[in-house]
Amino acid sequence: MTTPTPARTTTAASPTLRRRRRAATVAAAALAAVAALGLGTSGAAAGSGTDGGATLDGGRGGHGPRTVCADRSLLFCEDFEALPTGGAATMRWGVDTRNGTLTVERVRTDRRGPQAKALRVHTADNGRAFMVVPVDPPDNSFYGRIRVRVEEFPTAPDWAHYTLVEASGVGAGVVRPVGGQYAPTVPGVFWGVGSDGGPTGDWTSWQESSPSVADRWQCIEWQLDASDNRVQVWIDGDLQEELTVDTETAGGADVPFVFPDVTEVKVGWQLYQGGTTPAEFDLWLDDVAFGTEQIGCRA
């Protein structure tokens, strides 16, 4: 799965300086991705730029007439409207793909018309495709929000594990506030907070109370609060209380759960086991936003 991020041995640089250095590295990678696209060699292969057939519903988790990116207080926001259709690339974020692609496509929406754009994430089998956002959250804490429609979740192999959002940086592995797992014992697919590479090891705390629903747009929010290493998740505005983890309640280990010094956030899709059903996965992302306060689903 995820390779642990080794802690740095030097004490000369402050956590803030380390975050800024890591953010600069990710930004440079994004510039390289843009240049590669110009030569037709990007890791995120260019798509057709045609309508992907996705429809954004106008329900509780749907799109409103005002884009969330109008809020200038946000730490980061991407609604994909300013990007050209085709292979995704921008100087604001990078890409990480293996057996997968990221493409900006037009989608249909009753509330914003037929010209809205979203990011299509496509992978084959146990591939991955992420947008990689450099971040420097104050006090190592932040809220996030995405709108997402997953065409189909895995039903094989048993215990197939998927990640949509992953925060990483210096030390303590990675935190996965938005992910899930196929549980053959239920059976079903369920959202679950997880981690890997840190003191508590590799785990996903999925809950039957939070089923992963396919083929429907949803607004998913999360909070990472470093004061007690708490992760909380909301789906369409409703707090999923059973998904909450913190220093003492995460992973079932006898050691405390701790965050890394977060410097980047990946948003997209990764499935870790091979031999999947279905053989390929598609999802659409829109209105990706990070902030110091809960963002909500209205905008």
C-alpha positions in Angstrom: 0.0 0.0 0.0 1.5 3.3 1.0 5.2 3.5 1.8 5.8 5.3 5.1 7.3 8.8 4.9 10.5 8.8 6.9 10.9 11.4 9.6 13.7 13.9 9.1 16.6 13.6 11.4 17.7 17.3 11.4 16.3 19.7 13.9 17.6 22.9 12.2 14.5 23.7 10.2 11.1 24.5 11.8 7.9 22.6 10.9 6.7 25.6 9.0 9.8 25.8 7.0 9.7 22.1 6.2 6.1 22.5 5.0 7.0 25.4 2.8 9.9 23.5 1.3 7.7 20.5 0.6 5.0 22.8 -0.9 7.6 24.3 -3.2 8.7 20.8 -4.3 5.1 19.9 -5.2 4.6 23.2 -7.0 7.7 22.5 -9.1 6.2 19.1 -10.0 3.1 20.8 -11.1 5.1 23.0 -13.4 6.8 20.0 -14.9 3.4 18.4 -15.5 2.3 21.5 -17.4 5.4 21.4 -19.6 5.0 17.7 -20.2 1.5 18.2 -21.4 2.7 20.6 -24.0 5.0 17.9 -25.4 2.2 15.2 -25.2 4.0 13.2 -22.5 2.1 13.9 -19.4 1.4 11.2 -16.8 -2.2 12.3 -16.9 -3.0 11.3 -20.5 -5.1 13.8 -22.4 -8.7 12.8 -23.0 -11.2 13.5 -25.7 -12.6 16.6 -24.0 -16.1 15.4 -24.8 -19.1 15.3 -22.5 -18.5 12.5 -20.0 -22.3 12.0 -19.5 -22.3 12.9 -15.8 -25.2 14.9 -14.4 -24.9 17.0 -11.3 -28.1 16.8 -9.4 -29.6 19.8 -7.8 -30.4 18.2 -4.5 -29.0 18.8 -1.0 -25.5 17.8 -2.1 -25.9 19.4 -5.6 -24.4 22.5 -7.1 -25.8 25.9 -6.3 -25.7 29.0 -8.6 -22.7 30.4 -6.7 -19.3 28.7 -6.8 -17.5 28.0 -3.6 -14.3 29.4 -5.1 -15.8 32.9 -4.8 -14.7 32.7 -1.1 -11.3 34.3 -1.1 -10.6 33.2 2.5 -10.2 29.6 1.5 -6.7 28.0 1.6 -7.3 26.3 -1.8 -10.2 26.0 -4.2 -10.6 24.4 -7.7 -13.9 24.3 -9.6 -12.2 23.5 -13.0 -14.1 26.1 -14.8 -10.9 28.0 -15.9 -9.2 24.9 -17.2 -9.4 23.8 -20.8 -11.1 20.4 -21.5 -8.7 17.5 -21.9 -5.7 16.4 -20.0 -5.7 18.1 -16.6 -2.7 20.4 -15.8 -2.3 23.6 -13.9 0.5 25.4 -12.0 -1.6 25.3 -8.9 -1.6 21.6 -8.4 0.2 18.5 -9.7 -0.8 15.0 -10.8 0.1 11.5 -9.6 -1.1 8.7 -11.9 -0.4 5.0 -12.4 -2.7 3.1 -14.8 -5.0 6.1 -14.6 -5.8 9.5 -16.1 -7.2 12.9 -15.1 -9.3 14.8 -17.7 -11.4 18.0 -17.4 -14.7 17.4 -19.1 -18.0 19.2 -19.5 -20.9 17.9 -17.5 -24.7 18.5 -17.6 -26.4 20.3 -14.6 -29.9 21.6 -14.3 -28.7 24.4 -12.1 -25.6 25.5 -14.0 -26.4 24.5 -17.5 -24.7 22.1 -19.9 -21.3 23.9 -19.9 -20.2 23.2 -16.3 -16.8 21.4 -16.0 -15.6 18.7 -13.6 -12.5 16.5 -13.3 -12.9 12.9 -14.5 -10.8 10.4 -12.7 -10.3 7.1 -14.6 -8.2 4.1 -13.4 -7.8 0.5 -14.4 -7.7 -2.3 -11.8 -5.6 -1.2 -8.9 -4.4 2.0 -10.5 -4.4 5.5 -9.1 -5.0 9.0 -10.4 -4.8 12.0 -8.0 -4.6 15.8 -8.2 -1.8 16.7 -5.7 -2.3 20.0 -3.9 0.5 21.6 -1.9 -0.8 23.0 1.5 0.5 24.7 4.6 -2.5 24.6 7.0 -2.2 26.8 10.1 -1.7 24.6 13.2 -1.6 21.6 10.9 -5.4 21.6 10.9 -8.0 22.3 8.1 -11.4 21.5 6.7 -11.9 20.0 3.2 -14.9 19.6 0.8 -15.4 17.8 -2.5 -18.3 17.1 -4.7 -18.0 13.6 -6.1 -19.9 11.0 -8.1 -18.4 7.5 -8.2 -19.8 5.5 -11.1 -19.3 2.1 -9.4 -17.5 0.9 -6.2 -15.6 -2.4 -6.1 -17.3 -5.7 -5.3 -14.1 -7.8 -5.7 -11.7 -8.8 -4.4 -12.8 -9.2 -0.8 -11.8 -6.3 1.4 -11.0 -4.1 -1.7 -9.7 -0.8 -0.2 -10.1 2.6 -1.9 -8.9 6.1 -1.1 -10.3 9.4 -2.4 -8.5 11.9 -0.2 -5.1 11.5 1.4 -3.0 14.0 3.5 0.7 13.4 3.9 3.9 15.3 4.7 6.8 14.9 7.2 6.6 12.0 9.5 3.8 9.8 10.9 2.7 8.3 7.5 -0.5 9.4 5.8 -4.1 10.2 6.9 -7.0 9.1 4.7 -10.1 11.1 5.7 -12.2 9.9 2.7 -11.9 6.3 1.6 -13.6 3.0 2.2 -13.7 -0.7 1.8 -15.7 -3.6 0.3 -16.8 -5.8 3.2 -17.8 -9.3 2.0 -19.1 -10.3 5.4 -22.0 -7.8 5.2 -21.7 -7.6 2.1 -21.4 -4.0 1.0 -19.1 -1.0 0.4 -18.7 1.5 3.2 -16.9 4.8 3.8 -14.1 4.7 6.4 -11.4 6.9 7.8 -7.9 5.4 7.5 -4.2 5.7 7.9 -1.0 4.0 6.9 2.7 4.2 7.7 2.3 5.9 11.1 2.6 4.5 14.6 -0.9 2.8 14.4 -0.1 1.0 11.2 -2.4 0.3 8.2 -6.1 0.5 9.0 -9.5 1.6 7.6 -12.3 2.1 10.1 -15.3 1.6 7.8 -18.8 1.7 9.3 -22.0 0.1 8.1 -23.8 3.4 9.0 -21.9 5.1 6.2 -22.5 3.2 2.9 -20.7 4.3 -0.2 -23.4 5.2 -2.7 -22.6 4.8 -6.4 -23.8 6.9 -9.4 -25.0 9.9 -7.3 -23.4 13.3 -6.7 -22.6 13.8 -3.0 -21.0 16.6 -1.0 -18.3 15.1 1.3 -16.6 17.2 3.9 -13.8 16.4 6.4 -11.9 18.0 9.3 -8.3 17.3 10.4 -7.8 18.8 13.9 -4.2 18.3 15.0 -5.0 19.4 18.6 -6.2 15.8 19.3 -5.5 14.2 15.9 -9.3 14.1 15.3 -10.8 13.3 11.9 -14.5 14.0 11.3 -16.5 13.4 8.1 -19.8 14.9 6.8 -21.9 13.5 3.9 -24.4 15.9 2.4 -24.1 18.0 5.5 -24.7 15.2 8.0 -21.9 14.4 10.5 -21.0 10.7 10.3 -20.3 10.3 14.0 -19.2 6.7 13.8 -16.4 7.6 11.4 -14.8 10.0 13.9 -11.4 9.0 15.1 -8.8 10.8 17.4 -5.6 10.2 19.2 -6.9 7.4 21.4 -9.6 5.8 19.3 -8.0 5.2 15.9 -6.8 2.0 14.4 -7.2 -0.3 17.4 -3.5 0.0 18.3 -2.0 0.4 21.7 -0.1 3.5 20.6 -1.5 7.0 19.9 -2.6 8.0 16.4 -0.9 11.2 15.2 -0.9 13.3 12.1 2.0 13.9 9.8 3.2 17.5 9.4 0.9 18.0 6.4 2.4 19.5 3.3 0.2 18.0 0.5 -3.3 16.6 -0.1 -4.2 14.1 -2.8 -7.7 14.0 -4.2 -8.8 11.4 -6.7 -8.9 7.6 -6.6 -6.6 4.7 -5.7 -7.5 1.0 -5.2 -4.8 -1.1 -3.6 -5.7 -4.7 -4.6 -5.6 -6.2 -8.1 -8.2 -8.4 -9.9 -11.0 -5.9 -9.3 -14.7 -6.0 -10.2 -15.3 -3.8 -12.2 -12.1 -3.8 -14.1 -12.1 0.0 -14.5 -13.3 2.9 -12.3 -14.6 6.3 -13.1 -15.5 9.2 -10.9 -16.1 12.9 -11.3 -14.8 15.6 -8.9 -15.9 19.2 -8.6 -15.6 22.2 -6.2 -12.5 20.9 -4.3 -11.9 23.3 -1.4 -9.8 23.5 1.7 -10.3 26.1 4.5 -9.8 27.0 8.2 -13.5 26.7 8.8 -16.2 24.2 7.8 -17.1 25.0 4.2 -20.5 23.5 3.9 -22.5 22.3 0.9 -24.6 25.3 -0.1 -22.1 27.0 -2.4 
